Amino acid sequence: MDADEIRRAVTRMFHEILERNHGADGLLLAGIRTRGVPLAERLAEQIRQAENVSIPVGRLDINLYRDDLSERPRMRIRPTTMPVDVAGRTVVLVDDVLYTGRTVRAAMDAISDLGRPLRIQAAALVDRGHRELPIRADFVGKNIPTRQMELVRVRFNETDGIDDVCILERGTA
Amino acid sequence: MVATVSNEPEVFQGNAVPVPGLRRHVLDLDDFTAEEIAATLDNAAAMRAVLERDVKKVPALRGRVIMTLFYEASTRTRISFEEAGKILSADVINMTASASSIEKGESLLNTGLTLQAMGVDVIVVRHPHAGAPHFLARNLSNVAVINAGDGAHAHPTQGLLDLYTAREHLGGLSGRKVVIVGDVLHSRVARSAVWGFAKAGAQVILSGPPTLMPDPLTPGGWGAAGNNGVANPLANVSVESDLDAAIEGADLVMALRLQSERQQRGFFPSLREYIRRWQVNDARMARANHDALLMHPGPMNEGIEVSSGVAHGERSLIEEQVTNGVAIRMALLYQLAGAVAVEN
């Protein structure tokens, strides 16, 4: 996907989010660090331009909730920040890629420790399949069928200086 | 759209920025790089945010067993480790020497081997003899060891929490003037703090009775430049016995606990003289920078090494140090538990 395709996908996602939730009332976008954060901010910015409402955007670090500490050790942890209380809100978890579903599971645990949201939904720019948990995304920018050998690399201007999505071969070093 | 890359897969997985260095144990700060210290302090900042929540619990270390093994009395360090472990959902078992088989004469090695056989993941040890944690680390193959204070040698978790607290208030530590005053000679707190602050680029001045100052570490003294092209990490550390001179323009003053037995052993003539010359009080703090900060590792002898007014004044960070201690220990436990899990 190039920058234009990403932009169009984000546009469709924000429309779907508003449609499903009957507007922007009570919404909270929670970007999962690292690249869920710029995606959440883009969604909020587009909603602000289209509807003239400002949706709070939180940043979620889920490393302390992962179930694979032994496989991904010694990670840098960064603070989780929520501009508003999650209690009673519709929290939309936002991540760049939906893959095994384990990140979303960890993110749901992380959100639950902050309070009791009204409901939790999940949004991802790319759904690449290969779920290992009974989790699905409510809002998907693009479904990209992949093999498990492959990696999906998402880059955003905010974090990487360029907007694109590529499929890469794993371990071809 | 398909391409090949030569990088490690982790490069593209946003959350996976590892802490530099391959660390199994935390024995002292002398083998920490400045980068590893900075990464640990960053993790502590995230842990500090967990401490401020209503629900102070995360599942990161579920199923891990942490043992605190204390051969010396302690309040804040032991409780701080226990709280840190419990907030991370580890099981924490406390063992004190006075209520265990150590009373029956079991050696440190055999105690360590016993705990290892029980499946303990991390041993947090405090011992009156310098090097005891290093000895355990050398002889146990499956356990991470954290030094919670060994003799007059090192207290690295205290050093890190001091650095964290200082960094939170001063921003960068490079070029900052840090005065450590008191019984530096017998202080493991000072020794670890010196390593930490020196590596962070601060200018460290040690002050106190000349009899309680350490000998110069290198032939040319503390301030000697390195040789063989290797910079002396302690090049910015100096000794100035006169506290009034040392404290001039300081950004941070760290007062150390004075043990009264030192006077009986003749290190200084009288407590009154010590108070007159080396107590951190309002008049002395006035010579430091106008927003200079005070730290003390505790437990405090109020009215001896530090006046009550300064200890409880607005520049005092003493209580914040305690809170930050929990965050630092959470960060270290998290980092070590991950490393142990990989090796096993």
Contacts between the chains, C-beta under 8 A, distances in Angstrom:
chain1	res1	chain2	res2	distance
A	1	B	1	8.0
A	33	B	14	6.6
A	33	B	15	5.9
A	34	B	14	3.0
A	34	B	15	6.0
A	35	B	14	4.8
A	61	B	15	7.4
A	61	B	46	6.4
A	62	B	15	7.4
A	63	B	15	6.0
A	63	B	60	7.5
A	64	B	46	7.9
A	64	B	50	7.2
A	64	B	58	4.0
A	64	B	59	7.2
A	64	B	60	4.2
A	64	B	88	7.5
A	64	B	334	7.5
A	65	B	58	6.5
A	65	B	59	6.0
A	65	B	60	7.3
A	66	B	60	7.7
A	69	B	60	6.5
A	69	B	61	7.6
A	69	B	337	6.8
A	69	B	338	5.2
A	69	B	341	5.9
A	70	B	338	7.2
A	70	B	341	3.5
A	70	B	342	6.2
A	71	B	342	7.9
A	72	B	16	6.0
A	72	B	338	7.8
A	73	B	18	7.5
A	73	B	335	7.9
A	73	B	338	2.8
A	73	B	339	5.7
A	73	B	341	6.2
A	73	B	342	5.1
A	74	B	18	5.0
A	74	B	19	4.6
A	74	B	335	5.1
A	74	B	338	4.6
A	74	B	339	5.9
A	75	B	15	6.3
A	75	B	16	6.2
A	75	B	17	6.8
A	75	B	18	6.4
A	75	B	19	7.5
A	75	B	338	7.4
A	76	B	17	4.6
A	76	B	18	7.3
A	76	B	19	6.2
A	76	B	39	6.0
A	76	B	42	6.1
A	76	B	43	6.2
A	77	B	42	7.8
A	77	B	43	4.9
A	77	B	46	4.0
A	77	B	47	7.1
A	77	B	331	7.6
A	77	B	334	7.2
A	78	B	42	7.3
A	78	B	45	7.9
A	78	B	46	5.3
A	79	B	45	6.3
A	79	B	46	4.8
A	79	B	48	7.9
A	79	B	49	4.1
A	80	B	46	7.7
A	80	B	49	6.4
A	81	B	49	7.6
A	96	B	14	7.4
A	109	B	59	6.9
A	113	B	53	7.0
A	113	B	55	4.9
A	113	B	57	6.9
A	113	B	58	7.0
A	114	B	53	6.9
A	114	B	55	7.6
A	115	B	54	7.8
A	151	B	9	5.7
A	151	B	12	6.0
A	153	B	12	4.4
A	154	B	12	8.0
A	159	B	14	7.3
A	165	B	1	8.0
A	166	B	1	6.0
A	166	B	2	7.6
A	166	B	3	5.8
A	167	B	1	5.8
A	167	B	2	5.4
A	167	B	3	7.9
A	168	B	2	7.5
A	168	B	3	5.8
A	168	B	4	6.6
A	168	B	5	5.1
A	168	B	12	7.4
A	169	B	2	7.5
A	169	B	3	8.0
A	169	B	4	4.9
A	169	B	5	7.5
A	170	B	9	5.5
A	171	B	9	6.9
A	172	B	4	4.4
A	172	B	5	6.7
A	172	B	6	7.4
A	173	B	5	7.8
A	173	B	6	5.1
A	173	B	7	7.2
A	173	B	8	7.2
